[in-house]
């Protein structure tokens, strides 16, 4: 009898959680329509295999005690548009109380100095400040590492690119690593310009 009660309670909780997740996804879809429809082409080329993704992220704030129950945030990824070799996504996050908002990602701004007349040899890359973007290129979420990584190809062969990594910490995504391969030399040779890992 006790086992049946537990099973019924577990099933009811799972059903309620699924309904809550579906309602959050509906709200995320509505926010995507309201905030990204003007700049995205969600039905365009590359959209066929790109259904929105949802990820539950368990966490504790730094001020939570070890015995406090774990909180849950929900991450949503939507296809925005695709090109020849890059695909763009936008993200939304619901905090542990269900408040939903678009995600923006810190990115460094930088100047590249090339040696000589060509753009094959990089002499220096200088970070000149930071900005934020609401769109990530060729990005995905890694559940195990709790990171979002983006890899923007500057041309199809992939020898010039930029790659950022944002880690979920204390209820938010923070830029922890950013590297740039600014040499159009046929080689993959990025250099880190931001590293907080």
C-alpha positions, 0 to 999 in steps of 0.5 A: 500500500505504501509503495502504491501511495509513493508511486502515485505521488511520484507520478503526480509530481512528475505530471505537475513538473511536466506541465510546468515545463510546458508552460515555461516553454510556451512563455519562452516561445511567446517571448521569442516571438515578441523580442526576436521575430524582427531579426530572426528567420526561424523558418528559414534555411537550416531550421528543419532540425532545430526545434527549441531546446529546454534544459533544467539547471539545478544550482545553489546561490553562493549565499545558500546553505549546503542543506538548503534545497537545490534551486532550478533555472530553465534555459531555452535555445531557439534557432534564429537563422542559418547561413552557409557555415554559421547558425545563429541561436538566441537564448532565454532563461527562467530563474528559480522563481520562474521569471523569464528574460532574454540572455545576453552574453558578455564578449570582448571587443578587440583590435587585431594587428597584422604583421606586414601587408597580409592578414596571415600573420597576427602580430597582436590582439588587444582587448579594447573593452567588452560588450554584450550580444543577444545572439550566439553563432554555432552554439550549444549547451553542455549539461555536464559542464554547465557551459554554453559555447559558441564558435563563429567561423569567419570563413568557410574553411574555418582557419579564422574564427572566434570561440567563447565559453560561458559557465553557469555560476551563481544563477547566471552565465558568465564569460570565462574564456574567449579565444580568437584565431585571426590569421587567415593562414589555412591553419587553426591556431587560436589564442586566448584573449580572455581566460577566467577559468 
